[in-house]
Amino acid sequence: MSFHDLAEARHSVRHYQPGLTIDDAALQAIFADVLLTPSSFNLQHWQFVVVRDAARKQALRAVSYGQQQVEDCAAAILVCGRLNAFEDAPRIYEDAPEALRAKALPTVAGAYTGQPALQREEAVRSGSMAAMSLMYAAKARGWDTGPMIGFDAAKVSALLGLDAQTVPVMLVVLGKALNDQQPARLYRRPLGEVVKLETQDGPALG
Ligand SMILES: Cc1cc2nc3c(=O)[nH]c(=O)nc-3n(C[C@H](O)[C@H](O)[C@H](O)COP(=O)(O)O)c2cc1C
């Protein structure tokens, strides 16, 4: 499937065939692609919690404003970001060429240490990038998904046992659309409105 076809095929699916499961092998194939997502300084701030257990999905639905898809999906995947990912830089750069390591490690430490706002921004930025990869990787393998921010972050964090350094970024429900029905494509702003050339008040593309 070309990337264009993949982008056209992906929709936010809210109605899933209930009772469907996704096994570890299928998840591994999807996440192998997700791990190729870029991140600032290659810190890979993301962490995923995959919920397949029926009772836990039910509990998750209760703290997601009752949204049915959280219970009917095959897996509800909480995409998280780690605030302290920068502390892993020595391990991440362990096998990097010496010149790169010597430059990157002090830069990373200098940028993130004592900077909670940046730590959070980066956790959410990287997590969001990974969430998009997850949705395309799943679609490429025949799975539908839906991104969700409609949940109580504190309650979801407690339910899934997130540590104090990990923030929920987005929930991605994954399964197969009920009756193979794909939602209609919703309105998209025109290209000329969202893409400007050179400066924000420059000419519109196209
Ligand atoms: C960050 C984010 C949060 C969202 N939260 C929800 C949600 O809680 N519930 C829901 O039904 N859809 C949610 N959506 C789906 C959007 O409504 C959907 O992506 C948008 O309407 C465009 O539809 P499409 O993805 O099918 O093109 C969310 C999407 C994003 C990117």
The ligand as an SDF file (V2000), in Angstrom:
LIG
                    3D

 31 33  0  0  0  0  0  0  0  0999 V2000
   -5.3430   14.0300   20.1940 C   0  0  0  0  0  0  0  0  0  0  0  0
   -6.6610   13.4660   19.7060 C   0  0  0  0  0  0  0  0  0  0  0  0
   -7.6450   13.2000   20.6350 C   0  0  0  0  0  0  0  0  0  0  0  0
   -8.8720   12.6400   20.2210 C   0  0  0  0  0  0  0  0  0  0  0  0
   -9.7930   12.2760   21.1630 N   0  0  0  0  0  0  0  0  0  0  0  0
  -10.9030   11.6080   20.7820 C   0  0  0  0  0  0  0  0  0  0  0  0
  -11.7910   11.0700   21.7550 C   0  0  0  0  0  0  0  0  0  0  0  0
  -11.5810   11.1550   22.9680 O   0  0  0  0  0  0  0  0  0  0  0  0
  -12.8890   10.4180   21.3230 N   0  0  0  0  0  0  0  0  0  0  0  0
  -13.1660   10.2580   19.9890 C   0  0  0  0  0  0  0  0  0  0  0  0
  -14.1770    9.6370   19.6670 O   0  0  0  0  0  0  0  0  0  0  0  0
  -12.3210   10.7370   19.0400 N   0  0  0  0  0  0  0  0  0  0  0  0
  -11.1960   11.3960   19.3970 C   0  0  0  0  0  0  0  0  0  0  0  0
  -10.3030   11.8450   18.4440 N   0  0  0  0  0  0  0  0  0  0  0  0
  -10.5710   11.5930   17.0080 C   0  0  0  0  0  0  0  0  0  0  0  0
  -10.8650   12.8610   16.2090 C   0  0  0  0  0  0  0  0  0  0  0  0
  -12.1650   13.2870   16.4730 O   0  0  0  0  0  0  0  0  0  0  0  0
  -10.6410   12.5440   14.7190 C   0  0  0  0  0  0  0  0  0  0  0  0
   -9.2740   12.2370   14.5090 O   0  0  0  0  0  0  0  0  0  0  0  0
  -11.0080   13.6940   13.8020 C   0  0  0  0  0  0  0  0  0  0  0  0
  -12.3590   13.9740   13.9290 O   0  0  0  0  0  0  0  0  0  0  0  0
  -10.6740   13.3880   12.3510 C   0  0  0  0  0  0  0  0  0  0  0  0
  -11.2310   12.1670   11.9510 O   0  0  0  0  0  0  0  0  0  0  0  0
  -10.3700   11.0600   11.1960 P   0  0  0  0  0  0  0  0  0  0  0  0
   -9.2410   10.6910   12.1400 O   0  0  0  0  0  0  0  0  0  0  0  0
  -11.2920    9.9000   10.9620 O   0  0  0  0  0  0  0  0  0  0  0  0
   -9.8680   11.6410    9.9230 O   0  0  0  0  0  0  0  0  0  0  0  0
   -9.0980   12.4150   18.8270 C   0  0  0  0  0  0  0  0  0  0  0  0
   -8.0730   12.7080   17.9120 C   0  0  0  0  0  0  0  0  0  0  0  0
   -6.8620   13.1970   18.3420 C   0  0  0  0  0  0  0  0  0  0  0  0
   -5.7650   13.4320   17.3300 C   0  0  0  0  0  0  0  0  0  0  0  0
  1  2  1  0
  2  3  1  0
  2 30  2  0
  3  4  2  0
  4  5  1  0
  4 28  1  0
  5  6  2  0
  6  7  1  0
  6 13  1  0
  7  8  2  0
  7  9  1  0
  9 10  1  0
 10 11  2  0
 10 12  1  0
 12 13  2  0
 13 14  1  0
 14 15  1  0
 14 28  1  0
 15 16  1  0
 16 17  1  0
 16 18  1  0
 18 19  1  0
 18 20  1  0
 20 21  1  0
 20 22  1  0
 22 23  1  0
 23 24  1  0
 24 25  2  0
 24 26  1  0
 24 27  1  0
 28 29  2  0
 29 30  1  0
 30 31  1  0
M  END
$$$$
